[in-house]
């Protein structure tokens, strides 16, 4: 992933998610897929975004010594454990967000110190996507962790 792409994606993710709260969950038809809704209650425009995860993910209580580098390294959880992780971060505000250096692993820090980690590495498939069109928005925003350690960003022209 080129550093310029990563920086632009992090800028977009920060704009879209920092200050929002995770307040919705949908279990997708694929067994491992899940969608999380993040809402900004303090602004009218661009207020809701959906993160669809189609890869391994986990929630850490605090920052780990190191993050996984691939799907196989992400701690394995049962569906019940995944739900408990989500329950524990519900309605907490996001205070920071970043992408890993090499792969677009998504790292979301919540006000409690908990961290949602979403794997961003797969040679063949998209790992996650975040956009406003899933939430009935204006369809201006879409970020996708694409195969081969890359990220694609679609944003309004005015966003630099």
N, C-alpha and C positions, 0 to 999 in steps of 0.2 A: 504494500500500500504506500503510495507516494505521500510524503509528509505534507504537501500542500492540500491534497485531498482529505487527509486525516484532520488537519487543522480546520478546514472549511466545514467538514462534517461535525467536528466537535463544537464549532461555533453555532451551527444550526441546532444541534442537540441541546446545547446550553440554552439557547433562545426558546426552544420548544418545551423543554422539560423542567428546567430549574425553577423552583417555586410552585410547581404543580404537585398534585397529590394523586397517588394511585387509588382509585376508588371504584374500579370495576374489573370483573374477571369473566372470561368466557372460555369454556373448554371447547376446543374445536373438534371437528369430526375425526381428524387424525388423532390417534391415541396420545401422541407426544406433543401436539400443538396446543398452545394456549395464547389467548389474547388478553392484554392488560390495558385498561383505559386510564389515562392520566388527564386530570382536569385542572385548569387554572380557574380558581374562584375569584381572583382579583383582577381579571381582565376580560373584556368582551370578545375581542378578536382572537382568533386562533386559541380557543379555550379548551379544546379536547383533542387528544391524540391517542391512537391505539398502537401498541407495540405487540406484534404477533411474533411469537417465538416458535421456531420449528426445529430446535436443536436442544442440546443439554444446557441446563441453567441451574443455578442454586442461589441461595441467599446466605451470606456470611454475617455473623453477629458483629464482627469487627474486621478490619483489613487483614487479610492473610499475609503471610510472609512472601508468598508469590502466588500469582494467579495461574490457573491451568492454561496450557498452550494449545490444547485440542479438546475435542468432545470427549475423548476417552479419559481425560484427566479430570473432568468435572465430577465432583462427588455424586455418587448415585443416590437418588431419593425415590421413595415410593410416591404414588399419587397423593396419598394422605399427607406425607411429609411436605410435598410441594405446596399443597393447600395451606398447611400450617405456616409455612414460610410466608406465603402471600398474606395470610390473615395477620401475621405479626407486623407487616409493613403497611397495611392498609391505612389510608388517609394521612400518612406521614408525608411531609414535604420533601421534595428532592432538593438537596443543597449543592450537589456537584455531579458532574458527569464527565466521563472520558472514554476514549477508545485506546486499546493497546497499541503498541508501536508497530508490530508486524501484521497482525490480523485485526479485523474490526470487532474484537471482543468488546462488548458493551458493559461498562462498569458504571452503575448508578448508586450514588451515595445518598442515603436518607438521613433526616435530622437526628435519628436515634443512634446513628453510627452504623446501622446495618447496610449491607452492600448487596445489590442485585447484580450478579455476574451472568452474562449471557455469552455463550460460545459464539465466536464469529468466524471460525475456520472450518471450511468444508471444501474439498476440491471440486465437488459436483453440484452442490445445492446451495440455495439461499438459506442463511441461518436465521435471520430476523429481519423485520421491516417495521418502520415506524412512519405513520402518516395521519393526515387529518381526514382522508376520504373514508376510512373505516368508521369514523365517528360522525359521518354526515356533514363534514366540513366543506370547505371551498375547493378541496382537491389541489391545493397549492403546494403541499409538502409531501415528500416521500423520500425516505432514506432506506437503503437496502444493503445488507451485508451480502455481497455477491460471492460466487464461487472463486476460489483462488486467492483469498486474502485481500479482497478489494471492497470498496464501498461506492455506491452510486447515490447521488443526491439530486433531487429535483426540488427547487425552491422558487418562490416568486422572484421576478427579475429585480425588484428593488432590494432584495436581501443580498448584501455583499459580505 
